[in-house]
Amino acid sequence: MLQTAVEIMKHNLLLVEGREDELFFEALIKHMALETIQILPIAGKEKLRPNLKALVLSPRFVEVISLGIVRDADKDPMAAFQSVCGALQLVNLPVPEMPLVRTGHGPHVTVMILPDGNTPGILEDLCLGTIAEDPAMFCVEEYFKCLEKQNVSIPRNKSKAKVQVFLGSRLEAGKRLGEAAQAGYWSWDHKAFEQLKDFLRRFCM
């Protein structure tokens, strides 16, 4: 999205990977009544470096108090965190020593690696943790067992596939992860979201 000067409207900026992440965090931030956070999607983790460069060149970046960055761990949470730190270092922003630690000033910087900072995975894995006890998840698991039994190729990203199959069980099927968040399909009060909510509270305090 960025790569050109962006209009900064709030003192707390949250960088997320893409549009679905933006919709997801919009819903969560609204639930938490954190109106001081502006969300900026960067169109993919591989574009963090050029987008950070564009961001710090924005005329009102000097007014930013706190910067939060959220990205998926994928296969290696430490490599994901180090990648974010490298991008921060290139533009002379404060570099945290570890995820979830608020660092520096002008602005403060905090990084969250999903799903929990230590485990390989993505945002979908975090959401799956909140619906593990939902009756529909039994059917979701049986669906993938059936595919394997029939020698049908399983999607490379099984977590994304499981979320899509689960969302197909809702009354309004066909929504994507972020749209599901906007529709209230994820339980924000579930303990699986506690660390993420704590990150949002602390990064903009």
N, C-alpha and C positions, 0 to 999 in steps of 0.2 A: 504493500500500500504506500509506504513512505517513499524513500529515495529522492524525494523533493521536499522542500520546506513544508511542514505540516502546521496546521493551526492548533496551537496549544491553548486549551481553554481552562485547564485545571492545574493545580499545583502538584497533584499526584498522578503520575503516568504509569500505566500498566501495559507492557508489551506482550502480546500473545501471538501464537503462530499463524492463525488464519481466521476466516470468517466464522466457522463453527465454534472455534474457541471464543471469539468475540461475543457471539450470541450466548454461549454458556456463561461466560463471566458477567455479561450484562444482567442475566437473570439472577445469578448468585449475589452480585453486588446490590441489586435492587432489593433482594430478600434481606440482606444485611444492613440496608439503609446507609451504605457508604457512598453518599452522593459526591464526595470530593475526588473520586477516581475517574480519570479519563482512560478509556481502553483504546489501544492502537494495534490493529493486526498488522503483521509484517509480511504476510504472504509466503510463509515458509521459513523454517529455522535456518536454511542455508542463506537467507537474505538478511540475517541479523546484522552483519557487519556493515554493509552499505546503508541499511536503514538507521542504525545508530549514528553513523556519520552524518546523515541527513538531519536526524533529530537534533543533534548538538549544534548544528548550524542554523536551526530555526531561530528566528528573532526573539521569541519569548522563552527559549530554553533556560535562560538565566533565572526565570521565575519558578522553575520546577524545584520543588522541595524534596520529593521522593520519587525514585524510579524503581519499578518492580518489573522483573522479567520472568516469564513462565515459559518453559519448553518441556517437551517430552524427553524422558530418559532414553527411550528406544531400547537398544540392547545393552547400553553401557551408561549408567547414571553418572559416573565420574567423568567419562569422556564428554558427556553432554554438558556438565557443569564447567569443565575446563574450556570447552568451546565458547561458552558464554563469557567466561572470564577473559579469554583472549580477545573477544570482540570489545569488551569494556576497556581493556588495556590499550587497544589501538586508538581509542578516542579520548584517552586520558580521564576516564571516569573511575571512581572508586571500585576496587576489585575485592569482593568478599572472599574470605578464607574458606568458607563452606556454604552450602545452601541454607537458606532461612535465616542467615545472620545479616542484620542491617549494618551497613558499613559506610563510613565516610560522611561527607556533607557536601552540599552544593552540586548535585543533590545526594541524598542518602540513596544507597543502592541495595536491593534485596533480590535474591534469585530463588526461584522455586523450580525444582526438577520433578516433574510428575512421573509416577503417581505419588511417591512419598520421599523423594530425595535419595533413596538408597536402593530401590528395587527397579530392575528393568521393566519397561512398560510405557504406557501412554495414558492420555486423559480417559480414554475408554475403559482402561483397567480400573481407574478410580471409580468411575460410574458403575461398572459391573460389581464392585465391592458393595455398593449400596443396595443392590437388588438380588444379592445372593439367595435371600430367603423368599423371594417372590415366587409364587407357584409356577409362573410361566417359565422360570429358569430351568425347571426340570425338563420341560418340553424342548427348550433351547439346547440343552446338553444332549438330549436324545436325538435331536435333529442331526447334530454333528456326528454322533455315533452311527447313525443310519447312513450318512454320507460315506463314512469310512468303510462301513460294512459293504456298501455297494461299489466300493473302489472309485468313488467320485473325488476328484481333487478338492482338497480343503483350501480355502483362501489363505494367502500368505500371511495376512494380518488377521488372525483368528479373533482377536479382541474386537476389532472394528466389525467383523462379521457377526459376532455374538450380539453386539449392541443393535445392529440392524435387524437381526432376527427377533430380538426381544421387542424392539419398537414396533415390529410388525404385529405384535400381539395386543397392542393398545387399541382403544376404540377408534382413534384417528391414526391409522397406519400410514407409513411412508415418511414420517418425519426423520430428519437427521439429528445428530446428537445435540447440537446447539438449539435447534428448533424444539426438540423435546424438553430442553431446559426451560425455554420460554413458555412451553405449555404446562410446566409444572410436573413433568414425569419423573424427575429425580427428587429424592427426599433430602432436602438441605439439612435436616436435623439428624441425619444418619451420622454415626460416629466416624465413618470413613471419610467424611468431608471436614472433620474437625481441624486437621493440620492445615488444610488449604484455607479454611476460614481464618485460622489464627495468623497465617501468612498475610492475608489481606488486611487484617486489623493492624498488624504490627508494621507493615511496610508503609502505611500512610498515617501512622500516629504522630 
